[in-house]
Amino acid sequence: MCCSGFLKTMMFIFNGCIFLAGAAILGVGVWVKVDSSSMLDLLGSLEGAPPQLAQLANVSYLLMAAGAVLLVIGFLGCCGAIKESKCMLLTFFIIVLIIFLAEVAGAVVMLVFQPLAEKLLDDLEVEVIKSIEKDYGESQSLTSLWNATMEELKCCGYRNYTNFDDSPFHKEHGGIYPDPCCNTTITDTIGVCSDTAARLSMIDGCFNKLLQLIKDNALIIAGVALGISALEVQKTHYHLHKGLFKSEERRFQ
């Protein structure tokens, strides 16, 4: 009884971890969607944007779906641990095996996705800079998107502040740059982001910021997925062992 109670407690803890991990993945998915939406909208609006760019936006939906599924699985697992329903446990076995394979595949995909994302963003550089030089300061929608993106990611331009050199904004405002391109402590004497202030501020480009955001999240999700897979293997082993033990016990009664 003591051993059985201990195993039941461990199973409940494991499923609780699955539930919490699902909540974490769901939260990361929502965060990725909200935190990078401006930049993705901006890149997606470019005329020369490759169709593969849509994969960047789909990652957040994939994470939210995976997190929601894990929340349900963790909840059902906790209920199964408490009630010890044979039907529920059998169903749980099948679901765990499917989720295990999906998570391993998902972890691999997330790790492989990093170089793909870098290549896509790198290929967009010419088109992005063209759009800045043509429309930043003239097109209200593009200007607002860039301002929101730079404020959100704490970045300037696609590569750096010089991307704005030939833009309508730069020409019409006497050679100054958007405010996010300057550190607030380094603006010139009249409080504007001049060439000198932008150069001294050394604000990173949005390309590097967005790429780092993708890399960080890919590593987090891959690590969580592999960790969850390890927990599920342990739970499956426990269930099988417990089921066989009970079957043998009934045979000798």
MOPE-V231565 format. One record per residue. PHI is phi in whole degrees, -180 to 180 (* if undefined). NEAR is the number of other ideal C-beta (glycine too) atoms within 10 Angstrom. Layout:
PHI/NEAR
PHI/NEAR
This chain:
*/5
-64/6
-65/8
-63/12
-65/9
-65/10
-64/16
-64/15
-63/11
-63/14
-63/22
-62/16
-65/13
-59/20
-67/24
-63/15
-64/17
-62/26
-61/19
-67/13
-64/21
-62/22
-64/15
-65/16
-65/26
-61/19
-64/13
-64/21
-61/22
-65/14
-63/14
-61/24
-63/16
-74/11
-74/16
-115/23
-62/16
-62/20
-66/25
-66/19
-62/14
-65/21
-66/25
-69/12
-83/12
-71/16
-66/7
-95/11
-68/17
-70/14
-63/6
-66/12
-61/17
-60/11
-63/14
-62/21
-72/16
-72/9
-59/22
-63/21
-67/12
-63/17
-65/25
-65/18
-66/13
-63/24
-63/21
-64/15
-63/16
-66/24
-60/18
-65/13
-62/21
-63/21
-65/15
-64/17
-64/26
-64/18
-64/14
-64/22
-66/25
-78/12
-86/10
55/13
-77/13
-63/11
-64/8
-66/15
-68/19
-64/13
-63/13
-64/22
-55/15
-63/9
-64/16
-61/21
-64/13
-65/11
-64/20
-58/19
-64/11
-65/14
-70/23
-62/14
-62/11
-64/21
-63/20
-64/13
-62/16
-63/22
-72/16
-72/11
-66/19
-59/16
-63/10
-64/14
-63/20
-63/15
-65/12
-62/18
-68/21
-67/11
-67/14
-84/19
-55/14
-61/12
-66/16
-64/22
-65/19
-61/14
-67/22
-65/23
-64/15
-90/14
-121/17
-69/22
98/19
-114/13
-90/14
-64/9
-66/11
-67/18
-62/18
-65/12
-63/19
-65/30
-62/15
-64/16
-65/22
-67/22
-67/13
-70/17
-95/21
57/11
-136/22
-143/28
66/27
-84/25
-107/16
-168/19
-65/23
-67/17
-63/24
-94/27
-56/15
-104/14
-80/24
-56/17
-61/17
-64/22
-73/13
-75/11
-106/14
69/8
86/12
-92/21
-114/27
-57/24
-54/15
-63/24
-80/26
-127/25
-70/14
-61/9
-90/8
-119/16
-64/19
-73/15
-62/7
-100/7
77/11
-116/15
-90/25
-83/20
-60/16
-64/12
-64/21
-66/26
-67/15
-72/14
-70/19
52/12
-72/22
-69/15
-74/21
-70/29
-59/21
-66/15
-65/20
-67/23
-64/17
-66/12
-61/18
-66/22
-63/16
-61/12
-70/22
-63/19
-67/13
-63/15
-67/27
-62/20
-65/13
-64/23
-63/25
-68/15
-64/15
-63/26
-60/19
-63/12
-63/17
-67/23
-62/13
-63/13
-65/23
-62/15
-61/10
-63/16
-60/20
-63/12
-63/11
-66/16
-64/14
-67/10
-63/13
-67/13
-64/9
-66/9
-65/9
-67/8
-65/7
-96/5
-85/4
